[in-house]
Amino acid sequence: MARDYRLLIGASGWSHTGWRAEFYPEDLPADWQLGYYANEFPVVLVTEREWALPDADAGHWCEDTDSSFRFVAEITASPEAAIPQQLNRLAGFGARCSGVILCAAANSDLTAIKTLVDVIDDTWPVCIDFGKAGPPGDVRQWLGKQKIGWCWHGVGTAEGLQQGTLAVTRIHIQPDDPYQVRRWVETALASSTEHRQAILLFEGHPPAMTVMRQAQVILDLL
């Protein structure tokens, strides 16, 4: 499977029970699921659900996947004191980690964002998730000066994808038609540059495998 896509398409997590009949063979052991998933998609978002698995270990997950497979990690902004511990878990990924998504929807005033970004430092590329509302105006201006982007959720403008080194689109909604999926793919792809990694992630319980595959086909045709 080629991994040189300008846009990486994947899911939020891989340990979805709803994928057992739809995607994973029913007799596939749980600790083989990531490897099976990685045969079809080039990236995955590691959530707290995956860190809670009995065999959760970044180094082990790297061994289960091809060297070109990439991970993105979700970091929660609250409590702030937990961020260093969350970041420490990523050391085992090494260069296989494309960056972190800082979930800051509930803690998005300018002072808080400055503090959170300072905690993360320059260890990993970061894209901030403010939810569908986006960042407040003063935060938006500050992020522009710092060259840090924020997640796009598939509606409205995608301003946050055009700055920083990590541009993440997170889709929580079911598309009305294939043209909507194409718009998501094209918008995410347009943010990709030589110095910015573009990633399109599908959310859900579980994420819709048919839509993920449709997005991959559209990307291949563009």
N, C-alpha and C positions, 0 to 999 in steps of 0.2 A: 504494500500500500504506500503510495507516494505521500510524503509528509512535507513537501515544499509548498504547501498552499499559502497564499498571501493572507487567507482567512482560515482560522481554525474553528471548526464546528464541533460542539459536544454538548454534554448534559451537566446539570447540577447533580453531582453524585452518581454512583453506579450501583449502590446496594438497595435497589428498589424491589420490593416484593412483587409489585405489579408487573414487573418485567419477566417474571418466571415463565409465564405461559406465552407472553407476547414476543419476547426476545431471547431470554436464556433458556436453554434446554432444561426441562424439569428436573433431570437428574444431575445437573451441573453443580458441583460443590461450591459453596459460597465463596471460598477463598480462590476460586478460579474465575469468578465473575469479572474482575477487573481485566484480566488478560483477554477474556472473550470480548469484552467491550472494546478494548484497545485494538483488536483486529479490524474494527470497522470505523472507529472515530479516533482523531489525533489528539484530543484534549479532553480533560474532565475537570470539573470544579470539585475540590475536596471540601466537604461541609462537616459540621460537627457530627452528623450521623455517621460518616465514615471514620472519624477519629474515635468514635465510641465502639467500633467493631473490636472483637476480641483480639485480632491479630494486627491492629492498627500500627503501622510503622512505615515511614516514608521510604526508607531504604528497601524494605521488603516490596513495596509497591513498585519501585523502580525496577527491581529484579523481575517482577511479573510482567513487565511491559517492554516493548522495543525501545531502544535508546533514543529514537526520534519522538516518542510519545511525550506529551507535555501535561503538566499539572498547573492548576491555578488554585490558590487557597483562599477561603473565605475567613476574614478576621472580623470579629464582632467588636464594636467600639465601646461596649459597656459590659462589665466594668473595665475602665481604662487600665487598671492594674493587671488585668489578665492578658493584655496584648503581648508583652514580652514572652510570656509562656507559650502563647499561640505561635509566635514567630519562631521560637526555639524548635518547635516540632518540625519546621520546614527544612532544617539543616540537612536532613537525610536526602532531600530532593536534589540538592546541589543545583547544577545548571538546568536540570529538568523542570524546575519551577519557573514558569513564565512571569509570575508576579502574584500580587495579593489584591483581593477586593476588600476594601474596608467598608463595612456596613455601618453607616453613620446617620441613618434616617431619623433616629431618636435623639441624636446628639450633634446637631448641625450648625450651632452658632459659631461665629468666626474664631473666638477664643478656643473653643473645644476642638475645632478642626486643626488649628495651628498646633495644639498640644498633641493631638493624635498623630499627625504627620511627623512631628518631631520624634515621637516614640518609635515609629517605624523607621525613621532615618532614611538612608539610601540603600539599605540592604536589599530590598526587592523593588521592582517597578510596582507602582500602586495605582489603582483606579478606585475612586470612591463611589459608593452606592448610596444615594440620598433618597432612593425610592422614586416613584413616578413624578413627584413634585419637582425634583431637581434641587440644586443648592440655592440658598438665599442670595440676593444680589451682591452683598459685600463679600460673601464667601466665593461667589463666582469670579469676582474681580481678582481676589487674592490667588485663587487657583490658577487663573490665567497667567499671573506674574510668576508663579512657581512652576508653570508648565506641568500641571497635574490635571488629568481628565476625570470625568465621572461617567457612570454607567448610563446607557440609553436603554429604555424599556419598550421600544418598538412603536411608540406614539409620540407625536410632536416632533420638535426639532432635535437633532442629534449633535448639538454644539459640543457637548463634553467629549465626544469621540475624536475631535480634531486637535487635541493637545495632549501632551504627555507621551510616555513610551508604551503605555498599555491602554488599549481601547476595548472596552467590554460591553457587548450588547446582551441583555438578559431578557428573555421572552417568557412571560407568565401567561399569555393569553392564547387561545386557540384561534388559528387563522380562519377567516371567512372563505378564502379562496387561495389558489396558488400564487396569485399576483401579490398578495400580502406577504407571503413567504419570500417571494422574489425581492420585494422592497426591503425586507429586513436584511437579506443577504447582500443586496447591492449597497445599502447604506453602511453596513458594517465593513464591507470590502473597500468602500471609498475612503475609510479612515486608515487603511493600511499603507505604511510607507517603509522605507528602508530602516528607519529608526523607531517605528511604532508597530507593535504586535497587535493585530486585530483578532478578537475572539467573539464568537457568537454562541451563547449558552441557552439551552432550553430548560425551563423549570417545570415542575409539576409533580404529581404523586400518582404515577410516575410521569416523567416527561414523555410527550407523545413521540414514539419511535417513528411513526409514519411521517411526521412533520420533519423530524431531524434528517431522515433519509431524503426527503423531498428537498430540503435545503442543501444537502450535499450534492444532489444531482444538479440543482440549479447552479451551484458554484462551479461544478465541473463544466457546465455548458457556457459559462460567462467567459 
